[in-house]
Amino acid sequence: MSGSGTLAGQVVVVIGGSAGIGLETARRARAEGADLILAARDPDRLARAATEVGARHTGAFDATDAVALEGFFERLPRTVDHVLVTAGRPYYGRLADVDLAAARRTSDEHLWLPIAVARHALGRVRPGGTLLFMGGTGARRPAPGLLFAAMGTAALPAVTANLALEIAPIRVNLIAAGFVDTPLSARLLGDDLDSRRAQLRDTLPIRRVVQPADVAALAVHLMVNDALTGGTYDIDGGQQLLPSG
């Protein structure tokens, strides 16, 4: 296949597929005819998501557990077409207050997990298939409390570009999102969620908040357009264009 196509008859694996961007991408891929395999940490939430989108198989495990991740890939069908990894959350905190264990876990999720997934993808993801990772744009501007988030923000594009060469002809791409209105955003912001939504609606050039469906549309495009590899694709509604502060 060249250029843009569809996912009909293809197998899409979503690690972090029980909510938010992962679940919405699974929903869109299923609507385009893909067979789904979902993985997530919480077995109950995963079961509900799998039922909702009609997933073929599921795996409930912590993606940073190397043994569990290896076992999950060993149980996949002999060949899959695309793997999306949305597992993980950013770590925010000032240096003086840092929880080093939590910060290291974030590093595992955002830097080592993509590398581990890429190694397992060899011989499992078909040539021309896709590995697709999630990153962010919010920590590109230095600010107190963003040190650990910035590490992943800066490193992931380089990891992605190098993996695209290392495991070619499997394609590797990165989606870098700004604020997306997901359950994770709600947990991170708590009582400040509504005011953040209102602020973004007033200031973003698109005059609305980016939704999981927006990111899912980009993810599916990156899966079906086989001319794309090694790139970082921003989706933030123009958030980076706004003055800092």
C-alpha positions, 0 to 999 in steps of 0.5 A, spaced: 500 500 500 502 507 498 499 513 500 493 513 504 489 507 505 484 504 510 485 499 516 480 494 513 483 487 515 489 490 519 491 488 526 492 494 531 495 494 538 493 499 543 498 499 549 494 504 554 487 503 550 482 503 556 481 510 556 482 517 553 486 517 546 488 510 546 481 508 547 478 513 542 484 511 537 481 504 538 474 506 536 476 509 530 480 504 527 475 499 529 470 503 525 475 503 519 475 495 519 481 494 523 481 488 528 483 490 535 488 488 541 488 492 547 492 492 553 492 497 559 494 496 567 487 496 570 483 489 568 476 492 569 477 498 565 480 494 560 474 489 559 469 495 559 473 498 553 474 491 550 467 490 550 465 497 547 470 497 541 469 489 540 477 488 541 479 481 539 484 480 545 486 484 551 492 484 556 492 487 563 499 488 565 504 494 567 507 496 560 513 498 564 514 491 567 519 488 562 517 481 563 510 482 562 511 486 556 515 481 553 510 476 554 504 480 551 508 480 545 509 473 545 502 472 545 500 476 539 498 474 532 504 472 528 504 478 524 500 485 526 500 491 522 500 497 527 502 498 535 500 505 538 503 506 545 499 511 549 501 508 556 504 513 561 503 520 564 508 526 565 511 527 572 510 535 574 514 537 580 519 542 582 526 539 584 526 540 591 520 536 592 521 531 587 519 524 588 525 520 585 521 514 584 515 517 581 520 521 576 524 515 574 517 511 573 516 517 568 522 516 564 521 508 564 514 510 561 516 515 556 524 513 554 525 506 555 518 503 554 518 505 546 525 502 546 522 496 549 516 496 544 521 497 538 525 491 540 519 486 541 516 489 534 522 486 530 519 480 527 512 481 529 510 488 526 509 487 518 514 491 514 511 498 512 507 497 519 507 502 524 510 504 531 506 510 534 508 513 540 505 519 544 509 525 547 507 532 548 509 539 547 507 543 553 514 542 556 518 545 550 518 552 554 522 551 560 519 553 567 519 551 574 516 544 575 517 542 568 524 539 569 522 531 568 517 532 563 522 536 559 526 530 559 521 526 555 519 532 551 526 533 548 528 526 548 522 522 544 523 526 537 530 523 537 528 516 539 523 516 534 528 518 528 533 513 530 528 507 531 525 509 524 532 507 521 534 502 526 528 498 525 526 500 518 522 498 514 517 498 520 515 505 520 516 509 527 512 516 528 511 520 534 505 524 536 506 530 540 500 533 543 498 539 547 492 539 552 487 534 550 481 533 554 482 526 557 480 523 563 488 523 565 487 531 564 481 531 569 485 527 574 492 532 573 488 538 573 482 537 578 478 543 580 482 547 575 479 543 569 474 547 567 478 554 568 483 551 563 478 549 558 475 556 558 482 559 558 484 555 552 477 556 548 478 563 549 486 563 547 487 558 542 487 559 534 482 554 533 477 557 539 476 550 542 479 545 546 483 539 542 479 532 543 481 525 543 478 524 537 482 529 534 488 525 536 485 519 534 484 522 527 492 523 526 494 517 529 490 513 524 492 517 518 499 516 520 498 508 520 495 508 513 500 513 510 506 509 509 510 515 506 511 517 513 516 515 518 521 518 523 517 524 524 514 528 530 507 531 529 504 536 533 497 537 535 495 542 540 490 547 536 496 552 536 498 552 543 505 553 542 504 560 538 501 563 544 505 568 548 508 564 554 506 566 561 
